[in-house]
Amino acid sequence: MKPAPFDYLRAASLAEAHAALVAEGSDAAVIAGGQTLVPLLSMRMARPKILVDIMDVKELGGIRLEGEAIRVGATVRQAELLAWPELAAHQPLLAAALPWVGHWQTRSRGTVCGSIALADPSAELPLVLAALDGEVILSSANGRRSVKADAFFTGLMSTARHDDELIEAVSFPCRQANEGFAFREFARRHGDFAIVACAAIAAGDKVRLAVGGVADRPVVRDFTDASDDALAAFAAEFDARDDLHASAEYRRDLVRRLGRATIEEAKCRA
């Protein structure tokens, strides 16, 4: 199948991209890596009137430390972030999760912010951003605003981004002293979207567990008592679904088992 007809703008500046979004609103789609949007276009599941390509916008690139966070620009590819020499030292959870994102071929084209924008509940990068309580930096012709991950992901592939906004960057908090991190996921094949994915952060007697692939967005829970009973109660709260890949009960069981293993690994690394 071929995409429906659309206009194409390769924006040379952030202002030009903003102007296109103001003019076209919900009829515009922003493209960078295109690893998800291009298939959606081909299947006519997305029918924008205009594609706004931001890959030439220099101010949207780069990885840098800002305070105690890693700022990743909108045009940074997943492979670029994975190869960043400072990644593991500043944020080991992100370093652990990135190799699970698709395959090396898709990581060489796909962008970090593109995955956040898609907000697939089974995707690894939204899960990590939620676990770390990171932020999404949105910009429009009217200015910038930062939105915490918990407020940004509003539902199944749904976000708090307005039609005239684009994601300018995402901010992943850096590792703090005495924190331990772990990431695990279960999928049919490596590179597939996760049936269940877990990210854990341990610090002292506190544990944070984030779960993806079960609800319509990443779910985060802080535990002071991460006992088996507490995990079982957490898993039981999920409104899990039956589909071709797994039953609802199987997903809940994975939350219990995978969650336990991820928590224990994070504690060992603290």
C-alpha positions in Angstrom: 0.0 0.0 0.0 1.2 3.5 -0.7 0.8 6.6 1.6 -2.0 9.0 0.9 -0.8 12.3 -0.8 0.9 14.8 1.5 3.1 17.9 1.3 6.6 17.8 2.7 8.6 20.5 4.4 12.2 20.1 5.5 12.5 22.8 8.1 15.7 24.7 8.2 15.0 26.3 11.6 12.9 25.8 14.7 10.9 28.9 13.8 10.0 27.4 10.4 8.9 24.1 12.0 6.8 26.0 14.6 5.2 28.1 11.8 4.1 25.0 9.9 2.6 23.5 13.0 0.7 26.7 13.7 -0.6 26.8 10.2 -1.6 23.2 9.9 -2.4 22.1 13.4 -3.5 18.5 13.7 -3.1 18.0 9.9 0.7 18.2 10.3 3.0 15.4 11.5 6.6 15.9 12.6 9.1 13.4 11.3 12.7 12.8 12.3 13.8 9.1 12.2 10.5 7.9 10.7 10.9 4.3 12.0 7.3 4.3 13.2 5.6 7.1 11.2 6.7 5.8 7.7 5.0 2.4 8.2 1.9 4.2 9.5 1.9 6.3 6.4 2.3 3.3 4.1 -0.6 1.6 5.8 -2.6 4.8 5.7 -3.1 4.7 9.4 -1.6 8.2 9.4 -2.9 10.7 6.9 -1.2 14.1 7.5 -1.6 16.9 5.0 2.0 17.9 5.6 5.2 16.2 7.0 7.5 18.6 8.8 11.0 17.1 8.7 13.1 18.5 11.6 16.4 16.6 11.0 18.1 19.8 9.6 17.2 21.9 12.6 20.6 22.2 14.3 19.2 23.5 17.6 17.3 20.2 18.1 20.5 18.0 18.1 23.0 17.1 20.7 23.4 15.2 24.0 24.5 17.2 27.0 24.5 17.4 30.7 22.2 20.1 32.2 22.4 20.3 35.9 21.8 16.7 37.1 20.1 15.5 34.0 20.9 14.3 30.5 19.3 16.4 27.8 18.7 14.5 24.6 17.7 16.7 21.6 14.8 15.7 19.2 17.1 14.7 16.3 19.4 12.4 18.4 19.2 8.9 17.1 18.9 6.0 19.5 22.3 4.6 18.4 24.0 7.9 19.0 22.8 8.0 22.6 23.8 4.3 23.1 27.3 5.1 21.9 27.6 8.3 24.1 30.7 7.5 26.2 29.2 9.1 29.4 25.9 7.3 29.3 26.6 4.3 31.6 28.3 6.5 34.2 25.5 9.1 34.3 22.4 6.9 33.8 22.9 3.1 33.9 19.2 2.4 33.6 19.0 4.1 30.2 22.2 2.3 29.1 20.7 -1.0 30.1 17.4 -0.4 28.3 18.6 1.0 25.0 20.0 -2.3 23.6 16.4 -3.7 23.9 15.0 -1.0 21.7 14.2 -2.6 18.3 17.3 -3.7 16.4 20.6 -2.0 15.5 19.2 -1.1 12.1 16.2 0.7 13.6 18.3 2.3 16.3 20.6 3.8 13.7 17.6 5.7 12.3 15.0 6.0 15.0 15.3 8.9 17.4 14.9 8.9 21.2 12.3 11.7 21.2 10.4 9.9 18.4 9.8 6.9 20.7 8.7 9.2 23.5 6.3 11.0 21.0 4.7 7.7 19.9 4.0 6.7 23.5 3.7 3.0 22.8 2.9 1.4 26.2 5.3 -1.5 25.4 8.2 0.7 24.3 11.3 0.8 26.5 12.2 4.5 26.3 8.8 5.8 27.6 9.1 3.3 30.4 12.6 4.5 31.4 11.6 8.1 31.3 8.6 7.4 33.6 10.7 5.3 36.0 13.2 8.2 36.3 10.5 10.8 36.6 12.1 12.6 33.6 10.7 15.5 31.6 9.6 16.2 28.1 10.5 19.7 26.8 7.8 20.9 24.4 8.1 24.0 22.2 5.9 26.1 20.0 5.8 29.5 18.5 4.5 30.7 21.9 7.4 29.4 23.9 8.6 26.3 25.8 7.2 24.2 28.6 8.4 21.1 30.5 6.1 18.3 31.3 6.8 15.4 33.7 6.6 12.0 32.2 3.7 11.0 34.4 1.7 13.9 33.0 2.9 13.6 29.5 1.8 10.0 28.8 -2.0 10.2 29.0 -3.1 6.9 27.5 -2.6 4.5 24.7 -0.3 6.3 22.2 -1.7 9.5 23.6 0.2 12.4 25.1 -0.2 15.9 26.5 1.5 17.5 23.4 -0.6 20.2 21.7 -1.1 20.2 18.0 1.1 23.3 17.6 4.0 21.8 19.7 6.9 19.6 19.0 9.2 17.7 21.3 12.3 19.7 21.5 14.2 17.4 23.9 13.8 14.9 26.7 15.5 15.1 30.1 16.6 11.9 31.9 17.7 12.5 35.5 21.3 11.3 36.3 22.1 8.6 38.7 22.2 9.6 42.3 24.6 8.2 44.9 23.7 4.8 46.4 21.1 4.1 43.7 21.0 0.7 41.9 19.2 0.1 38.6 18.0 -2.9 36.6 16.0 -3.4 33.4 14.4 -6.6 32.2 11.8 -7.5 29.6 10.1 -10.5 28.1 9.2 -10.6 24.4 8.7 -13.3 21.8 11.9 -12.3 20.1 14.6 -9.8 21.0 13.7 -6.5 19.3 9.9 -7.1 19.5 7.8 -4.9 21.6 7.8 -6.2 25.2 5.0 -8.4 26.5 6.1 -7.1 29.9 9.1 -4.9 30.7 10.3 -3.8 34.1 12.6 -1.1 35.3 13.7 -0.9 38.9 15.5 1.8 41.0 16.7 0.8 44.5 18.0 3.2 47.1 18.3 2.2 50.8 15.0 0.5 51.8 13.0 2.1 49.0 12.4 0.6 45.6 10.7 2.1 42.6 9.3 -0.4 40.0 8.0 0.7 36.6 6.1 -1.7 34.4 5.4 -1.4 30.6 3.4 -3.6 28.2 0.4 -4.3 30.5 -1.5 -1.0 30.9 -2.1 1.7 28.3 0.9 3.6 29.6 3.9 2.9 31.9 2.9 2.3 35.5 5.2 3.4 38.3 5.0 2.3 42.0 7.2 3.2 44.9 7.6 0.4 47.6 9.0 0.6 51.1 8.0 -3.1 51.4 8.7 -4.9 48.2 7.5 -8.2 49.5 6.0 -11.0 47.3 2.6 -10.1 48.7 3.1 -6.4 47.8 4.1 -7.3 44.3 1.2 -9.7 43.9 -1.2 -6.9 45.0 0.4 -4.5 42.5 0.1 -7.0 39.7 -3.6 -7.7 40.5 -4.4 -4.0 40.1 -3.5 -4.0 36.4 -6.4 -4.0 33.9 -4.4 -6.4 31.7 -5.6 -7.6 28.3 -5.8 -10.8 26.4 -4.3 -10.7 22.9 -2.4 -12.9 20.4 0.8 -12.7 22.5 -0.3 -13.4 26.0 -3.3 -13.7 28.3 -4.1 -11.1 31.0 -3.2 -13.6 33.7 0.1 -14.5 32.1 1.0 -10.7 32.0 0.1 -10.4 35.7 2.3 -13.4 36.5 5.1 -11.8 34.5 4.8 -8.6 36.5 5.2 -10.6 39.7 8.1 -12.8 38.5 10.0 -10.3 36.3 9.3 -7.5 38.8 10.9 -9.6 41.6 14.0 -10.4 39.6 14.4 -6.8 38.5 14.1 -5.5 42.0 16.6 -7.9 43.4 19.1 -7.0 40.6 18.7 -3.3 41.3 19.2 -3.9 45.1 22.4 -5.8 44.3 23.7 -2.9 42.2 22.9 -0.2 44.9 
